[in-house]
Amino acid sequence: MSGDMWRWTCLVLHLLLCAKTLPSVARQQTAHPKRPFLNFTVDMAEVYFNHLVVDERRGSIYLGAINWIYKLSEDLEVQASHQTGPDSDNPKCYPPKVVQPCNEPLISTNNINKMLLIDYKENRLIACGSLYQGICKIFRLNDLFKLGEPFHNKEHYLSGVNDSGSVFGVIVSYHNMDDKLFIATAVDGKPEYFPTISSRKLPKNSEAEGMFAYVFHDEFVASMIKIPSDTFTIIPDFDIYYIYGFSSSNFVYFLTLQPEMISPPGSTTKEQVYTSKLVRLCKEDTAFNSYVEVPIGCEKNGVEYRLLQAAYLSKAGSILARSLGIRPEDDILFTIFSKGQKRKMKSLDESALCIFVLKRINDRIKERLQSCYRGEGTLDLAWLKVKDIPCSSALLTIDDNFCGLDMNAPLGVSEMVRGLPIFTEDRDRMTSVIAYVYKNHSLAFVGTKSGKLKKVETRVGTAVHLK
């Protein structure tokens, strides 16, 4: 598919999927089924869209692109834009050259948007790019006026990876104190520079010195987890690839892909595979003692779907809830998996749309915490070098909101939680998903590798192409 086709198809897909937020677009498509979709394109050859967010209050659309940030109206008219690159840089410059001179040769480098978040409380947009080890710019929502660009401290460099999908952020808001930003990122073999997951301060003042500082940091403990350097001796290209993130109730969640070494049945040698895992942290856990990860996957007719491609959190709705034995307001995690475990970069075309009841994942985590605090098993988290450390017994009550102690942490769940397969596709791999409840029906819209859309009602598992 050409670059132009990819750009407008990707944008139209997101607009359709945000139909609840953009009712004018949805109404036009319903009333005029043969009318072309609204679209927005940019004539500049190297301007590729990387991320899109929609202001749920006003319907404004924000696009993160290579070297540009755009604000669009509901009708896809440009209301504001801000150029973020290119600039002279070198990925080997750490700290970046905006802080101190760099001995590496500097070349004109594009700024790839890696994260785009709306901070509703302070009416600002956080846009993090690939220049200068992942420095972020903070914009005013209404006109993209730059409010701040913190870069003096090492905490301001969020990620040195140039891949547009390498960073995921979740904002946790408070009424009477500053917000938090949970940041999860691939580290590209540089764990000494970047934690793979951390919680940061979001002060009201966009130019505050403490912007993006760790929520807690002393000599021994910090609000972060780093990948141990020893892990790379076992898996040289180890990294954690973050696919999706969200908050629900008292927790923050990230969905990931992680390489690991396993021994196939009947073999004495190990091979590298990729495992999809859900990571959970308590919002208020400044020491990250609540870190737990659990493998997730899907199976249908004997076929294993284990490579996570995309995910989206929605509600069950009354019809789906009735068939699952849950409440309509319960959280449902919609996921796309491709077949197998061995191909991260070249996933097989066979894929599946699967759903998880979030409460049931949390119940499984609670069971694992309870067994570990009874002294059963080990911490079972290989990449953090605690796989074989025995669990310690402690007399305490572990309820649904337990946030860990400075023991038995971090913790891994060994048994995979399996999702419920709703729909499978064998030829045109599904790559994205969004869902919402419409008149008590739980609907999912799925995007495919070739740029098509499929509409799936999760109660009956049927799919309809949207031309």
N, C-alpha and C positions, 0 to 999 in steps of 0.2 A: 504494500500500500504506500502511495506517495506521501511525502511530508505534509503537503497541504491537506490531503484527504485525511491523514491521521489527525491533524490538528482540529479540523472542524468536526470530524466524527467524534473525537474524544469530548469536545465541548458539548455537542448536542447530546451525547450520552448522559453527561452529568446534568444537563438541563432537564432531560426527561426524568432522570432519577430524582431530581429535586422538585418534582411536580407539586409536592405538597407546599414547598416554600415558594414556588413560582407559578401560581395558579393561572396567570395570563398565558404562559406558554402552553400549559397543559390544556386549557380551554381551546386554544387555537387548533391544537392537534386533534382534539376530539371532534370539534365542529367541522373541521375541514380535513378529513382523513387523507386527501390527495394533495394537500397544500405542502410545499417544501418546508422543512424545518427551518427555524431561525438559525443563523450561523454567524460566527465572527471569525475572520481570518486576518492575518498580518502579512503584508507583502514582503517584509524583510526575510531573507533566505534562512538565517540562522536562528530566528525566533521560534523556538518550540515551546509549547505549553507543558509545564511540569506538574503544577498543582492548581486546584480550584477550591475556593470556599465561598459559601453563600451566607450573607448576613440574614439570619432568621427573622430579624425584626423589620428590616426595610426591603429585603429582596435584592439588595445590591450584590454583584458578583465580582469576586476578586480572583485574578489569574496570576500565578507565579510562572514566569517564563525565563528562558535564557536571556539574561541582561535586562529584563524588563519586569515591572509589576503593573498590572492594569486593573482599573475599576470600571465595570460595565453596569449599565442599567438593566432592568428586567427585559428590555427589548434589545439587548446586546449593543447598545450605543456606548462608545467610550466616554466616560465622564472624567477620568483622570488617568495619568500614567506617570511612571517614574523609572528612569534608566538606572540600572544597578551595575552595569559593566559594559564592555570589558575594561580591564585594568592590568597593569604590569604586575606579575606575580610569579611565584614558583612554588609548587606543592611541597618542596623540601625546606622552605623557609619557615622555621619555627623558633621563636615567635615570628609572626608575619612581618613583612617589611614596613608596615604602618606603625610598628612599635619600635623596631631597631633595624639597622642596616643588615642586609642579607648578602652573604658571599656567593650565593647561587645566581646563575644568570636569570634575569627577569625577562619574561616575554609577555606579549599581550594575551590575556587569558579571559575566557568567558566566565561569567558568573551564573552558574546553574542554580536555579531555585530548588532548595532541598526541603524546605518546610514553610508552610503558610498557615498561620493561626490567627483567628480573631479573638482579641481580648475584649469581651463585651463590657466588662466592668469599667474599663478605662477608655473605651471607644478607640481602640488602636489595633493596628495590624502588625503582626510579627512575621518578618520575612527573613529567613536564613538562607544563605547561599554557599557556594563552594569557594569563593575567594577568601584568602587570608585565614585559612584553617577553619572556615565555618562561622565567620562573623555575621551577626544579624543586624538588620535595620528595623526600626520601629516607626510606623507611619500613622498619621491621623486618618481615621476611616473616611471622613467625608471628602478629602481632597488629596490624599497620599502625601501630605506635607511630612517631611522627615522630622520626627520628634527626637530621635536619638540613634546612635550607632556605637554602642560600647565595644571597646577593643583593647583597653590598656592591660587588663588582667587575664591570666591564663584561663579563668573560668569563662571568658567571653568567646573562646574558641571552642565551638561545640562539636565540630566534626571535620576531619581532613579528607573525607571520602568525596569524590566528585560525582558519584552516582546520585541522580535526582531522588531516588527512593530510599536513601540510606538513613534518613532521620525521621523520627516520629515524635510528636509532642502532644501532651495532654495538659490542659490548664485546669487547676482545681481552684475554685473561687470561694471567697469568704466574705461575710458581711462586714465584719469589724476588724479585719486585718488584711495585710497584703496577700495577694494570690500566690500560688505556687505553679511552677512549670515542671512537669516530669518530662525529661528528655531521654529518648532511647536511640542509639545510633550504632551502626557498624563502625569498627575502629580501623579496619584495613591494616592490621599488623602493627598498630601503634598504641598498644594499651597503656604505655607510660604517659602518653599525652591526653588520651580521652577515656573517660569511663564509658562503659557500654550502656549504663542506665544511671540516672541521677535525678535528684529533685533540686530545683533552682528557685531563687527568690524573684518575684515580679513586683518591684516597688511601684508606687503610684507615679513617681517621677521617672520619666523615660530616660533621663540623663543621669540617674543616680549611680554612684560608684558601686553600689551593691547589686545592680541589675545582673541577673544570671548567676550570682554567687550561690554556692551550695547552701541549702537550708540549714544544715549543721555541718561543722567541720572543726575537729580538734586534732590533737596529735595521734589519736588512736582510731577514732570513728568519724565517718563522714556519710552524708546522704548520697551515697553512690556505690556502685559495684564496678570494679575493674576486672578485666580478664587477666588471670595470672600469666606471666610470661612463660611459665613452664608448660602451659597448655599448648603453646605453639611447637614445642618439641615433639608432641604426640601427633598433632594435626597442624602442619605448618601453615595451611591457609585457613585456619579456624577463624570464624567470625560469627556474629549473631545478626541475622537479617530481620529487621522489624517490618512487618506487613501491615499492622493495624494497631490502634490503641484507643482506649476509651476509659471513662470512669463510670462506676455504678455503685450506688450506696456508699460504703466506707472504703472502697477499693479502687485502685487504678490497675488496668490490665493492658498487656501488650501481647500480640500474637506474633510468633517468630518462626523462622527456619534456622536450624542449627546443624552443622555437620557433626557426625560422630562416627567412631570406628566400631564395627560390629563383626562378629564371626558368623558367617552364614552356616546354616545347618550342615553338619558333616564336613566342615572345613576347619583346618587348623590355622589358617591365615585370616587376617582381618581386612575388611574393606570399608571405604568411606561411603556413608549414606547421609541423607538429610532427614531430620526429624522435625515435624511441626510441633511447637509447644506453646502453651498459654502461660504467661508469666503474670503473677499477681502480687501486688504490694498494697499495704495499708496506706491511705492518704496521709495519716498523721505519724507514720513511722519514720522518724528522722535518721535512725541508724540502720534501716533496711533489714531489720531482723525478721520481718514478715515475708521476705522474698521466698516464693514458692513457684515452681514450674511443673507443669503437667503435660505429657504428650497427648496430642489430639489427632484424630484421623477418621476415616470413613471407609465403609466396605459395602459393596452391593454385588450380589450374585457371585461371590467368591473373588471379586476384583478389589484390591486394596488401593485406595486413594489417600496418599499420605503427604503430598507436596502442596502446602498451602499457597494459594495464589492471591486471594483477596478475602475480605471479611467486612461485615457491617452489623451493628447492633440495632435491634428494633424491638417492638413489643409483639406479644403473641396475637392479640386480638381474640375475640370471644370464640370464633369458629375453630381456629387452630388450637386454642387453649383447651377447648372441650375435648378434642381428640388426643391431646397430650396429658390431660389430667392436671392442668395447672391453671393459674389465674390469667385473665386477659391482659393484665398489666405487667406480667412477668417478662423479664428480658429474654430475648431469643437472639442467638448469635448465628447469623447467616454466613456461611463460608463456601469458598470455592477451592477444591483440591484437584490437582492433576494426579494421574496414575503413577504408582510406584514411589520410590524414595531416592533414586540414584541420579536424577538429572535436575539440577537446580536451574542452570542457565538455559537448557534446551528441554523443557518439560514436554512430556508426551501430550498428544492432542486429546486423549481420553481424559475427561474431567467430570467432576460431580459437584452439584450444589447440595450441601448438607446443612442441617440446622442442629444447634446445641441449645439446650435449656441451661442458662447460666447458673441457675440455682443448683442444678445437678452437678455441674462442674465444681461449684463451691462445696457441695456436700462431700464430694470425693476428696477435695483438699482437706476438709475438716476431719474426715476419717483418717487420712494419712497423718495429719498433725497429732490426732489422739493416739494413734498407734506408736508414733515416734516418741511421744512423751510418756508412753508406757515402757519405753526402752526397747521397742521392737524394731529390728532392721537397722539400716545405715542411712546416712543423709542422702546418698545416691544421686550426687550431682557431679558428674565426671569433670566437666570443664572448669569447675571451681575447685578442683582438687580435693573434694570432700566425699567422693563416692564411697569410700570404704570406712569412713569414720562412723563408729556406732552411735545410734541414738541414745540419749541419756534420759533416765526415768525421772519424772517430777510429778508430785501430787498437786494437780491444779485442774480447774475446769476449763475446757476449751469449747467455747461456743461459736456461733456463726461469725462473730466479730473479733475473734482472737487475732492479735497482731504480733505475736512472737516475743521471745525473750533473747537474751544474749547467749543462748544455747540452742542446739538443734536447728541451727540456721547457717546459711541458706539451705533449703530443703527441696529435694526432687521427689516427684511421684513417678514410680516405675511403670505402673499399669496404665495403658492408654485409655483415654475416654473416647468412646466412639459416637460420632454424630449420626443423625437420622438422614439417610439419603433421600432427597426429594426429586432430583432430576439428574440425568447423566447425558453427556454429549461425547460422541466418539471421534468426530472429525474436526470440528471447529472449536478449539479449546476455549473454555470460558475463562475470562481473565479479570472480571470485575463484577461487583454486585452491590445493590442497594435495595432497601426494603422499607415498606411502611404499611400501616393498617388503613384500609379503605372500606367503609361500611361493614366493619367487623371481619373483613377478609384480610388475611395476611398475604401481601403481594411482594414478589421479588422481581426486580429487573436486572437482567444479566447481560453484560457485554462480552463479546467473543473476540478472538484473535483477528478475525477478518473484518471487524467493525460492525457486526450485526447485533441486534437486540433481541432478547428473549424475555417474555413476560411469563412468570410462573406463579400460579396460586398454590401456596404451600399445603393447602388442605387436600387437594386432589392430585398435585404433582404433574399438572399439564403445562405445556409450554407453547407459546404463540410467538412467531416472529413478528417484529414490528418493522415494516418496510420503510 
